[in-house]
Amino acid sequence: VIADIKRLRSSLKKDGISLNYSRQSGFNLVGSESVIRRIAINYITQLQETETGIFSLLHWLFEIRLDHFAKIKDLCLAKVDEFNLSIVLGRLDTIVFFLAGSVFRLGNLNRDDFSLSAFPSAENITRASLEVLKSLADPSNSDAWIGEVKYLACTLMTILNGRLAHNDFKELYACSDEVVTRMEGLAAVKFPDRKALINNLFFHLVPAYFRINMGFSMSDKFFASIQQQYGDIYRLTDAAIEPFRRILKTAIPEEEIGYFTILFGGAMYHVKQPLRTDVASAIIVCPNGLSSSFILQAELNKLFPLMNFKATGAIEDLNSIPQNQFDVVFTTIPLDERFSDQEIIVTPIMTSLQKNEVQLRVQEKVFQPGISFPNVKEIVDVLKPHIILRSGVSEEDLYQAIANKMNKRTNQKEDVRPMLTELITPEMIQFTSKRMDWKKAIAVAAKPLRDFGFIEERYIEAMIQKVEQYGAFIHIGKGIAMPHARPEDGARKVGMSILKVANPVLLLGQDAHAITIFICLSAVDNTTHLRALSELTTVLSDEKSLNRLLSAKSKEEIITVLSGGED
C-alpha cells in the first residue's frame, strides 16, 4: 500500500496535485479542482477497461451506499430522456461513477476555476445538467453552482451521440465540411452521401472537441485493431483533420483519430446495394456511437454480401420492428431473451478469429440451422496432438494463420494493394520547364497513364471537368495537386504519374493555388489505391521529405523520397 501511495503521489505531482495526509482528516487532494476531476475521470475510464476494475469501482461505491450508483444512473437517464438528448450509453457509466464518487466535492468548483472557450450553447444540455445537480446537492454558493453546471454540461457534451443543431456549433460544422473535402482530395474518393457524412462527422467532432479540451481520455481497446486493419485510412485521416487541429490549437490524441478513422473507413467500404427479398435480413444494434456503427456495418457487409442490413443505435428502435422482418440481430451489447434465437454479439472492430466465429454462427443460425461447423479453436485442438510448432511460432500464430485462410476472400483485396513506388515508376515521372495553363498541365501529367493503358483519353477530360465543376479541390496543399476522376470515367487500372513543373501553374488562374507538382491518380474503386495514398501522405506530412520532394531534380531523387513513406 505504501508503495502504491508513493507511485500515486509521483503521478499526481506531474499535474501539480498533492496527496496530503493528516490523522484528523485522512488523505486529501490539494490543487486545481478541474485538474483533480480530469485525473479522476481518466482513472475511472481506465478501470472500466477490465472486469476487476469495474468490480473495484462498484465495491468502493457500495461502501458509501449500496444503491448509490443505480440511483444516480437512473437520475441521469431520466434527464437525458426528459431533455431529448442522445448519448453513448456505454460512456455514461464513466460520468455516473464520477458523480457518485464525488458528490461531496460539488461546490468546490468556482466559475473561474473552469474555463472552456466554447461553452455548450445548446440550452437543453445546460438545463439537464442543472436538474441533475439540483437532485444531488444544495446550491448554497451561487458562484460555485454556476461553475458546477458549466462543468457537468461540458462533461455531458463529451458523450453526446447526434441530435446537435448546426447553429449551436457553426465553426465545428464548417470544420466538418472542410475535413470531408480534404479527405476526398487526399483519398481520391467522392463520398456518395456527402451531406450525411458531414453530419455524422459533426456529431463526432463536437464531443471530441469537449473531450480534448477537458483532457478526457478515450478507451484505446480498439486502437491497435484500427491501426492494424485500417492503417492506411488512419494516416489519411490524420492529415485530413488538420482544420480541427487549428480550432483546438493542440494535438489530437491518437485514440480520437482512430474513431475518426472508423467513420471514414465505414463510408469508404460501405457500398449501398439494392434491397433483395430473396436473402436473409439483419439488424445491427450498436449503441457505442455513430462511428462504430458505420464501420461495423461495413465489416458485416464484406462478410455477408448476400444479406440485407439495417443499422440502429438504439434498442428502442429494435423493439419497434416486428421480429419476423429480420433473421439475425448483430449487437455489441446483450439483448433480452426475446432475441436469444436471433442475437449474435460482436465487437465494432473484429479480429480475424472473431470474424470466423461470426461467420460460423450466422451459418448455423440462418443458412444451415441445426448443422454445426468447426471454428478455428476446434480445428487447432484437433491438430495440436499431431503437430509440433516451430521455434518462435506460438499457438496464437496458428490461430491467426487458420483464421486468415478461412477468411481469405475477405482479406484478399487488402493483400494485393500496390505500394506507392510500385505505381510511381521512372516512366511515370516527368519534368518540364515549359509554361502552361492548368488544363494543359493535367493533360501532360496524365500522359504516361494514357500511353501505358492505365486510363482512356476521356479520363483526362473528366479530371479537368471535375476541377471546373468543384473548384480547386485537387490542391492538397504545399503546391501539390492530385487530379483524379471517377472509375467509370475511363480508369482501366490503378496507377499514378507525376509532373514536376519549373514554373508554378495557377490552378483555375488563382494565385492561392500555385502548383509545382501534379500527381495524377487512376482509381478503379474506393479502396485499392489507399495504401499508396497513405504512403504518399506520410511523405507529405514530413517537412524534410516534403522539401526534398519539392527540390528534387531527377526521377531517382523523387523515387528515393517516395520510398521513405512505405511501410
C-alpha positions in Angstrom: 0.0 0.0 0.0 2.8 2.4 0.9 4.5 1.8 -2.5 1.1 2.4 -4.3 0.6 5.7 -2.5 4.2 6.7 -3.4 3.5 6.0 -7.1 0.2 7.8 -6.9 1.8 10.9 -5.4 4.5 10.8 -8.0 1.9 10.6 -10.8 -0.3 13.4 -9.3 2.7 15.7 -8.9 3.2 15.8 -12.6 -0.2 17.6 -12.8 0.5 19.9 -9.9 -1.7 17.9 -7.4 -0.6 16.9 -3.9 -1.9 14.0 -1.9 -1.7 15.1 1.7 -2.4 13.1 4.9 -3.3 14.0 8.4 -4.7 11.9 11.3 -7.7 14.2 11.7 -8.9 14.2 8.1 -7.1 11.3 6.4 -6.0 11.7 2.7 -6.8 14.9 0.9 -6.1 16.1 -2.7 -4.8 19.6 -2.9 -4.6 21.6 -6.2 -6.7 22.7 -9.1 -10.2 21.3 -8.8 -10.7 20.9 -12.5 -7.4 19.0 -12.8 -8.3 16.7 -9.9 -11.6 15.9 -11.7 -9.9 15.3 -15.0 -7.5 12.8 -13.4 -10.4 11.1 -11.6 -12.4 10.7 -14.8 -9.4 9.3 -16.7 -8.6 6.8 -13.9 -12.3 5.7 -14.0 -12.1 5.2 -17.7 -9.0 3.0 -17.3 -10.6 0.9 -14.6 -13.7 0.3 -16.7 -11.5 -1.5 -19.2 -11.3 -4.6 -17.1 -13.9 -6.6 -15.1 -11.6 -6.3 -12.0 -11.6 -2.5 -12.4 -15.4 -2.3 -12.7 -15.8 -4.6 -9.6 -13.4 -2.3 -7.7 -15.4 0.8 -8.6 -18.7 -0.8 -7.6 -17.2 -2.2 -4.4 -16.0 1.3 -3.5 -19.4 2.9 -4.1 -21.2 0.1 -2.2 -19.1 1.1 0.8 -20.6 4.5 0.6 -24.2 3.4 -0.2 -25.5 0.2 -1.7 -27.8 1.8 -4.3 -25.7 4.9 -4.9 -24.6 4.1 -8.5 -28.0 2.8 -9.6 -29.9 5.9 -8.3 -27.6 8.4 -10.0 -27.6 6.4 -13.2 -31.5 6.4 -13.2 -31.4 10.1 -12.5 -29.1 10.8 -15.4 -31.1 8.6 -17.8 -34.4 10.3 -16.7 -32.9 13.8 -17.5 -31.4 12.5 -20.8 -34.9 11.3 -21.8 -36.7 14.4 -20.4 -34.5 16.9 -22.4 -34.4 14.7 -25.6 -30.6 14.1 -25.5 -28.9 11.3 -27.5 -25.9 9.9 -25.7 -23.5 6.9 -26.0 -24.8 4.8 -23.2 -21.5 2.9 -22.8 -19.8 6.1 -21.8 -22.5 7.3 -19.4 -21.3 4.9 -16.7 -18.0 6.9 -16.5 -19.9 10.1 -15.6 -22.1 8.2 -13.2 -19.1 6.7 -11.4 -17.6 10.1 -11.2 -20.7 11.8 -9.9 -21.4 9.0 -7.4 -17.9 9.2 -6.0 -17.6 13.0 -5.9 -20.9 14.3 -4.7 -19.2 15.6 -1.6 -16.9 17.8 -3.8 -19.8 19.6 -5.5 -19.4 23.3 -4.7 -15.6 23.2 -4.9 -15.5 24.4 -8.5 -15.9 28.2 -8.8 -16.9 29.7 -12.1 -13.3 30.9 -12.7 -11.8 27.5 -11.9 -13.0 26.0 -15.1 -12.7 27.7 -18.5 -13.5 26.4 -21.9 -13.7 28.7 -25.0 -16.8 27.0 -26.4 -19.3 26.6 -23.6 -22.2 24.5 -24.9 -24.9 26.8 -26.2 -27.4 24.0 -26.5 -29.9 25.0 -23.9 -31.2 21.5 -23.2 -27.7 20.4 -22.2 -27.4 23.1 -19.6 -30.9 22.5 -18.2 -30.4 18.8 -17.9 -27.1 19.4 -16.0 -28.8 21.9 -13.7 -31.6 19.4 -12.9 -29.2 16.5 -12.2 -27.1 18.7 -9.8 -30.2 20.0 -8.0 -31.1 16.4 -7.2 -27.6 15.7 -5.8 -26.7 18.8 -3.8 -27.9 22.1 -2.4 -26.8 25.2 -4.3 -25.6 27.2 -1.3 -22.8 29.1 -3.2 -24.1 30.8 -6.4 -20.6 31.2 -8.0 -19.8 27.5 -7.3 -23.1 26.5 -8.7 -22.5 28.3 -12.0 -19.2 26.5 -12.2 -20.7 23.1 -11.4 -23.5 23.5 -14.0 -20.9 24.5 -16.6 -18.6 21.7 -15.8 -21.3 19.0 -15.9 -22.7 20.4 -19.2 -19.3 20.2 -20.8 -18.8 16.7 -19.4 -22.2 15.6 -20.9 -21.1 17.1 -24.2 -18.3 14.5 -24.3 -20.7 11.6 -24.6 -23.4 13.1 -27.0 -24.3 11.0 -30.0 -26.2 13.1 -32.6 -29.2 15.4 -32.2 -27.0 18.5 -32.3 -28.1 21.7 -34.0 -25.6 23.1 -36.6 -26.3 26.6 -35.4 -25.1 25.8 -31.9 -21.6 25.0 -33.2 -21.2 26.7 -36.5 -17.4 26.7 -36.5 -17.3 22.9 -35.9 -19.9 22.3 -38.6 -17.9 24.3 -41.1 -14.8 22.3 -40.0 -16.7 19.0 -40.7 -17.3 20.2 -44.3 -13.7 21.2 -44.7 -12.4 17.9 -43.3 -14.6 15.8 -45.6 -13.4 17.9 -48.6 -9.8 17.3 -47.6 -10.4 13.6 -47.2 -11.9 13.4 -50.6 -8.9 15.1 -52.0 -6.3 13.1 -50.1 -8.0 9.7 -50.6 -9.2 10.5 -54.2 -12.7 9.4 -53.4 -16.1 11.0 -53.8 -18.4 10.1 -51.0 -21.9 9.4 -52.5 -23.8 10.7 -49.5 -21.6 13.6 -48.6 -24.1 15.5 -46.6 -24.8 12.6 -44.3 -21.1 12.0 -43.8 -20.6 15.7 -42.9 -23.4 15.5 -40.4 -22.0 12.3 -38.8 -18.5 13.8 -38.6 -20.0 16.9 -37.0 -21.8 14.7 -34.4 -18.4 13.2 -33.5 -16.4 16.4 -33.8 -18.5 18.2 -31.1 -18.0 15.6 -28.3 -14.4 15.2 -29.4 -13.8 18.9 -29.1 -15.0 18.9 -25.4 -13.1 15.6 -24.6 -9.9 17.0 -25.9 -10.3 20.4 -24.3 -11.2 18.9 -21.0 -8.3 16.4 -21.2 -10.6 13.3 -21.0 -9.0 10.2 -22.5 -10.8 7.8 -24.7 -10.8 4.0 -24.4 -7.9 2.6 -26.5 -9.1 -1.0 -26.6 -9.9 -0.9 -30.3 -6.9 1.3 -31.3 -4.5 -1.5 -32.1 -7.1 -3.2 -34.3 -7.9 0.1 -36.1 -4.2 0.7 -36.9 -3.7 -2.9 -38.0 -6.8 -3.2 -40.2 -7.2 0.4 -41.3 -3.7 1.8 -41.0 -3.8 3.4 -44.5 -7.1 5.2 -43.7 -5.7 6.2 -40.3 -2.8 8.1 -41.9 -5.1 9.8 -44.4 -7.5 10.7 -41.7 -4.7 12.1 -39.6 -3.8 14.5 -42.5 -7.5 15.3 -43.3 -8.4 16.6 -39.8 -5.8 19.4 -39.8 -8.7 22.0 -39.8 -9.8 20.5 -36.5 -6.3 20.9 -35.0 -6.4 24.6 -36.0 -9.5 25.1 -34.0 -8.2 23.1 -31.0 -4.8 24.7 -31.1 -3.4 21.4 -29.6 -2.6 17.9 -30.5 -5.3 15.3 -31.1 -4.9 12.0 -29.2 -4.3 9.0 -31.5 -7.4 7.3 -30.0 -9.6 10.2 -31.2 -8.0 10.0 -34.6 -8.8 6.2 -34.5 -12.5 7.0 -34.1 -12.5 9.4 -37.0 -10.8 6.7 -39.0 -13.7 4.3 -38.2 -16.1 6.9 -39.5 -14.2 7.4 -42.8 -13.5 3.7 -43.2 -17.1 2.9 -42.9 -18.0 5.4 -45.5 -15.3 4.2 -47.9 -16.0 0.5 -47.6 -19.8 0.7 -47.4 -21.4 0.5 -50.8 -25.2 0.7 -50.9 -26.8 -2.3 -52.5 -30.5 -2.5 -53.6 -32.5 -4.5 -51.1 -33.3 -8.0 -52.1 -36.2 -10.1 -50.9 -34.6 -13.5 -51.5 -31.8 -13.1 -49.0 -31.5 -13.0 -45.2 -32.1 -9.7 -43.4 -30.2 -8.4 -40.3 -30.5 -5.6 -37.8 -27.3 -4.0 -36.3 -27.6 -2.6 -32.8 -24.6 -0.6 -31.9 -25.2 2.0 -29.1 -21.4 2.6 -28.9 -21.7 5.6 -31.2 -22.2 6.6 -34.8 -18.6 5.9 -35.8 -18.7 2.3 -34.5 -22.0 1.5 -36.2 -20.6 2.8 -39.6 -17.5 0.5 -39.5 -19.4 -2.4 -38.1 -22.0 -2.3 -40.9 -19.2 -2.0 -43.4 -17.4 -5.1 -41.9 -20.6 -7.1 -41.9 -21.4 -6.2 -45.5 -18.0 -7.6 -46.5 -18.5 -10.8 -44.5 -22.1 -11.3 -45.7 -22.6 -9.6 -49.1 -25.9 -11.5 -49.7 -27.5 -10.1 -46.6 -29.7 -7.0 -46.2 -28.6 -4.8 -43.3 -30.4 -2.1 -41.3 -28.4 -0.2 -38.7 -29.8 1.2 -35.5 -28.1 2.7 -32.5 -31.0 2.3 -30.0 -32.6 -0.8 -28.5 -35.9 1.2 -28.5 -35.7 1.2 -32.3 -35.3 -2.6 -32.4 -38.3 -3.0 -30.2 -40.4 -1.2 -32.8 -39.5 -3.6 -35.6 -41.6 -6.8 -35.9 -39.3 -9.8 -35.3 -40.5 -11.6 -38.5 -38.8 -8.8 -40.5 -35.2 -9.9 -39.7 -33.4 -13.2 -39.4 -30.5 -12.1 -37.2 -29.5 -9.3 -34.8 -25.9 -8.3 -34.7 -25.4 -6.4 -31.4 -22.5 -5.0 -29.4 -24.5 -5.5 -26.1 -26.5 -8.4 -24.8 -30.2 -8.2 -25.6 -33.2 -9.6 -23.6 -34.3 -13.2 -24.0 -36.9 -12.3 -26.7 -34.0 -12.1 -29.2 -32.0 -15.1 -28.0 -32.6 -17.1 -31.1 -31.5 -14.2 -33.4 -28.8 -12.5 -31.3 -25.1 -12.6 -32.3 -22.8 -10.5 -30.1 -20.0 -8.7 -32.0 -17.4 -6.0 -31.4 -17.2 -2.9 -33.6 -13.7 -3.8 -34.7 -13.3 -7.6 -35.2 -10.1 -9.7 -35.4 -9.8 -12.5 -38.0 -10.7 -15.0 -35.3 -13.8 -13.1 -34.3 -14.9 -12.8 -37.9 -14.6 -16.5 -38.3 -16.7 -17.1 -35.2 -19.4 -14.7 -36.5 -19.4 -16.4 -39.9 -19.9 -19.8 -38.3 -22.7 -18.5 -36.1 -24.6 -17.0 -39.0 -24.1 -20.1 -41.0 -25.6 -22.2 -38.1 -28.4 -19.7 -37.3 -29.5 -18.6 -40.7 -28.2 -20.6 -43.7 -28.0 -24.1 -42.3 -29.7 -24.3 -38.9 -29.1 -27.4 -37.0 -25.7 -28.1 -38.6 -22.6 -27.2 -36.6 -19.4 -26.1 -38.2 -15.9 -26.2 -36.5 -14.4 -22.9 -35.5 -10.7 -22.0 -35.6 -10.1 -23.1 -32.0 -11.8 -26.5 -32.6 -9.6 -27.1 -35.7 -6.4 -26.2 -33.7 -7.5 -28.5 -30.9 -7.7 -31.4 -33.4 -4.4 -30.5 -34.9 -2.4 -30.0 -31.7 -1.7 -33.7 -30.8 -0.3 -34.3 -34.4 1.9 -31.2 -34.9 5.0 -29.6 -33.4 5.2 -25.8 -33.6 8.5 -24.4 -34.9 10.6 -22.3 -32.6 9.2 -18.8 -32.5 5.7 -19.8 -33.6 3.1 -19.6 -31.0 -0.3 -21.2 -30.7 -1.8 -17.7 -31.3 0.1 -17.5 -34.6 -1.5 -20.8 -35.7 -5.0 -19.5 -34.7 -4.3 -16.3 -36.8 -3.0 -18.3 -39.8 -6.0 -20.6 -40.0 -8.4 -17.7 -39.4 -6.8 -15.7 -42.2 -7.1 -18.7 -44.5 -10.8 -19.2 -43.7 -11.4 -15.5 -44.3 -9.3 -15.5 -47.4 -11.9 -13.9 -49.6 -12.4 -11.1 -47.1 -8.8 -10.3 -46.8 -7.8 -10.8 -50.4 -8.2 -7.2 -51.6 -6.1 -5.9 -48.7 -3.2 -8.2 -49.6 -2.7 -7.1 -53.2 -3.0 -3.3 -53.0 0.1 -1.7 -54.6 2.7 0.3 -52.8 3.5 3.8 -53.8 6.7 3.0 -55.6 5.0 0.2 -57.4 2.8 2.8 -59.1 5.2 5.7 -59.5 8.0 4.1 -61.5 10.6 6.1 -63.6 8.4 6.0 -66.7 5.6 7.7 -64.8 7.7 10.7 -63.8 8.1 13.8 -66.0 9.8 17.2 -65.6 9.1 20.3 -67.7 10.3 23.9 -67.9 7.5 24.9 -70.3 4.9 27.4 -69.2 1.4 26.1 -69.5 -2.1 26.6 -68.1 -3.6 24.2 -65.5 -5.7 22.2 -68.1 -2.6 21.6 -70.2 -0.6 20.6 -67.1 -3.2 18.0 -66.1 -3.2 16.6 -69.6 0.6 16.4 -69.7 0.8 14.9 -66.2 -1.7 12.2 -67.2 0.1 11.3 -70.5 2.1 8.3 -69.1 -1.1 6.8 -67.6 -2.8 7.1 -71.0 0.2 5.9 -73.0 0.6 2.8 -70.8 -3.1 1.9 -70.9 -4.0 2.8 -67.3 -6.7 5.3 -68.4 -8.7 6.2 -71.5 -8.5 9.6 -73.2 -11.8 10.6 -71.7 -10.4 10.2 -68.2 -8.2 13.2 -68.8 -11.1 15.4 -69.8 -13.1 14.1 -66.8 -10.3 15.2 -64.4 -10.4 18.7 -66.0 -14.2 18.9 -65.8 -14.1 17.9 -62.1 -11.9 21.0 -61.3 -14.3 23.2 -63.4 -17.3 21.8 -61.5 -16.0 21.6 -57.9 -13.1 24.1 -57.8 -9.5 23.7 -56.7 -10.3 20.6 -54.5 -7.3 18.7 -56.1 -4.9 21.1 -54.4 -3.9 19.1 -51.3 -1.5 21.8 -50.1 2.2 22.8 -50.3 1.9 23.4 -54.1 0.8 19.8 -54.8 -2.3 18.9 -56.8 -3.8 15.4 -57.2 -6.1 15.4 -60.3 -8.4 12.3 -60.5 -11.8 11.3 -61.7 -14.3 8.5 -61.1 -13.5 4.9 -62.1 -16.4 5.0 -64.6 -14.8 8.0 -66.3 -12.3 5.7 -68.0 -10.0 4.3 -65.4 -8.7 0.8 -66.5 -6.0 0.1 -63.9 -4.9 1.7 -60.6 -1.9 3.9 -61.4 -0.2 7.2 -60.6 2.0 9.6 -62.5 3.9 12.8 -61.6 4.6 16.0 -63.4 7.1 18.5 -61.8 6.9 22.0 -63.3 9.7 24.6 -63.1 7.2 27.4 -63.5 4.2 27.2 -61.0 0.9 26.6 -62.6 -2.1 28.6 -61.2 -5.0 26.2 -60.8 -8.1 28.0 -62.1 -5.9 31.0 -62.6 -5.8 31.7 -58.8 -2.6 32.8 -57.0 -3.8 30.9 -53.9 -3.4 27.6 -55.9 0.0 27.8 -57.4 1.0 24.2 -58.2 4.6 22.9 -58.8 3.8 19.1 -58.6 0.9 17.3 -60.3 0.2 13.7 -59.1 -2.4 12.1 -61.3 -4.3 9.1 -60.0 -6.2 6.5 -61.8 -8.6 4.9 -59.2 -10.6 1.8 -60.1 -12.6 1.8 -56.9 -12.7 3.5 -53.4 -10.0 1.4 -51.7 -7.4 -0.3 -53.9 -5.3 2.9 -54.1 -5.5 3.8 -50.4 -2.2 2.1 -49.5 -0.3 4.1 -52.0 -2.0 7.4 -51.0 -1.4 6.6 -47.3 2.3 6.3 -48.0 2.3 9.5 -50.1 0.6 11.3 -47.1 3.3 10.0 -44.8 5.9 11.7 -47.1 4.0 14.9 -47.5 3.4 15.2 -43.7 7.1 15.1 -43.0 8.7 18.5 -43.6 12.1 17.2 -44.6 10.7 14.7 -47.0 8.3 17.3 -48.5 11.2 19.8 -49.0 13.3 17.0 -50.7 10.4 16.2 -53.0 9.8 19.9 -53.9 13.5 20.4 -54.7 14.1 17.1 -56.5 15.8 17.4 -59.9 15.7 13.8 -61.1 13.4 10.8 -61.3 15.8 8.9 -59.0 15.5 11.6 -56.3 11.7 11.5 -56.4 11.6 7.7 -56.1 14.1 7.8 -53.2 11.9 10.3 -51.3 8.7 8.4 -52.0 10.1 5.1 -50.9 10.7 6.7 -47.4 6.9 6.7 -46.8 6.4 3.0 -47.4 5.7 0.5 -44.5 
